[in-house]
Amino acid sequence: MHIDVMVADLDTAEPQVLALGATLLDGSDKPIGYRVYEDPVGHPFCLITPEGA
């Protein structure tokens, strides 16, 4: 299973998921779009913006 989490701003949400133990797998320096992470036990998930959906 893969989960997409809609956020308003990737640069605001990223530090929050990293503080919870996530690891960035595939990033974008653009403020819209998506970034792929892995949770502490290895499950992938994405943070996405409405513009990137």
C-alpha positions, 0 to 999 in steps of 0.5 A, a space after each residue: 500500500 502507498 499513501 499520498 498525504 495532501 499538504 499545502 506546502 512541501 517545505 513546511 510539511 517536510 521538516 515535520 515528517 522528518 522529525 517523526 522519523 521519515 527519510 526523504 527518498 525522492 525530492 523536488 526543490 519546487 514548492 508544488 508537486 510531490 516528495 517521496 518518503 519512507 517511514 521508519 519501518 520502510 513503508 513509502 508515502 508521498 507528500 503532495 500539493 493540490 497543484 501536484 495531484 
